[in-house]
Amino acid sequence: MTQQSIFEHEGRAVPYIVEGEGPIGLVLIAAAALEADPLGVVAHYLAEEAGFHVVRIGADASSAGREQRAADAVAVMDHLGFADAWIGGYGSGGKIARVLTAAHPDRANGLLLLGVEEDDTSLAPLIPVLIIQGADDASMPPSNGEALQAIAPERTSVKTIAGADHRFPVTHLMDTAVTIEEYLDWD
């Protein structure tokens, strides 16, 4: 069982969970509360089986916007000593990851988006982008990821999980985790 911690940032109580100690840092931003985050089991696999150093960051109850959530995530990274990491999220957590990497490209080794919501947030320049999506996701259809890939095709990879719908990180846990592991662990 993983232990949730709280980091106080500008009067907000930002929940986070740290797992693993490996050489590959991965910061996953939850859409809301960590307890309901579908990336919890994926993060646990990546920490325990793949040897990643994973931080999941949730939302403070008073968090108002994406910029504030991105600032909270950077503050947690600083608190934990992460100079840089892969930054990612699922659904609206991915929007926050995009805001963070656009504002702080020096802190991102890459951007990991699991399910892409329609959004006009720009991509940070130069960093690689991995998009994972469910082939049968009606909420965040594959066309969203393909449209994002078209903006920077030379540095964006799209992996689609066959037979997977909106809850693919939960229903297709191993496919999701192994896709991340194989892409990020190129050593």
Secondary structure, 3 states (H helix, E strand, C coil): CCCEEEEEECCEEEEEEEECCCCEEEEEECCCCHHHCCCHHHHHHHHHCCCEEEEEECCCCCCCCHHHHHHHHHHHHHHHCCCCEEEEEECHHHHHHHHHHHHCHHHEEEEEEECCCCCCCCCCCCCCEEEEEECCCCCCCHHHHHHHHHHCCCCEEEEEECCCCCCHHHHCHHHHHHHHHHHHCCC
